[in-house]
Amino acid sequence: MLRKMGEAVARVARKVNETVESSSDTLDLADCKLVSFPICIYKVLRNVSDQIHLITLANNELKSLTSKFMTTFSQLRELRLEGNYLYRLPNEVSSLQHLRAIDLSRNQFQDFPEQLTTLPALETINLEENEIVDVPVEKLAAMPALRTINLRLNPLSAEVRVIAPPLIKFDMLMTPEDTRAPLP
């Protein structure tokens, strides 16, 4: 067990060092068994955090992200968080004014993360395979850059399915009602 933990820590350190040494705009910490974003990474990336435009934390075991994460990486263009245990986002996600795409698929959201509706550059939201019933259709319709929102495999209410299509100017992907998986 300790050996596996040591390997995971070494993998994270290697990936962070690669980002710093190559002055990359990408930090890929996917599949690292992270339960939280390591605090020490903030210090290591302190001089390059504004250069990072894509962070991938997919397929970890994250239950939450801190406000410090959002404010430190305020220049993000894309954030990939699919396959975690997230159920909410911190309010400071509104500091990601340059964010164009966010992938929150295969998490545990029951409520639509409404802070996303304040992001002016956001073009793509992926919330596939969560537990979302209601969606702030009017707020989404007012988003200037939104092009696609994926809500497939969510137990969306009948009201959302009826109200959304005439109000929106973007692609709203939904699972047809009769093909949704039954609730356990």
Residue, then its C-alpha position, 0 to 999 in steps of 0.5 A: m500500500l505504501r509503495k503504491m502511494g509513493e508511486a502516485v506521489a512520484r507521478v504527480a511530482r513528475k507531471v508538475n515538474e514537466t509542466v514547470e520545466s517545459s513552460s507548458d500551458t497544460l497540467d495533466l493530473a488525470d488518473c492520479k488517485l487524488v482525493s484533493f488538489p495537493i497544496c504543495i503544487y500551488k507553491v511549485l506552480r506559483n511563477v507559472s500559474d498564469q500560463i496554465h490554460l488547461i488543467t485535467l484532473a479527470n478520473n481521480e477521487l476529488k470530492s471538492l475543489t477549493s476557492k484557492f484553486m479557482t483564484t490561483f488558476s484564473q487564466l484557465r481556458e479549459l478545466r477537465l474534472e470528469g470522473n470524480y465525486l464532485y457535487r458542487l463548485p466553490n463560488e470562486v469559479s466565477s473568477l475563471q473569466h477566460l474559461r471556455a470549456i468545463d467537463l464535469s461529467r460522471n460526478q455527483f452533482q444534484d444541483f446545476p452549478e449556477q456559478l457557471t452561468t456568470l462566466p462570459a467566455l464559457e462555450t461548452i458545459n459537460l454535465e453528462e451522467n450526474e443527478i441533475v433534475d432542474v436547470p436554470v434555463e433562463k440564465l443559460a439562455a442569457m450566456p453570451a458564448l454558450r454553444t453546447i451543454n451536455l445533460r445526457l443521463n441526468p434525470l431532468s424534469a419534464e418541465v426542463r424538457v419542455i421549457a428549454p428548447p424554445l428559449i435556448k440558442f445553443d445545443m442542449l443534449m439530453t437523453p430521450e425520456d424513454t431511454r433514461a436508465p431507471l433510478p435504483 
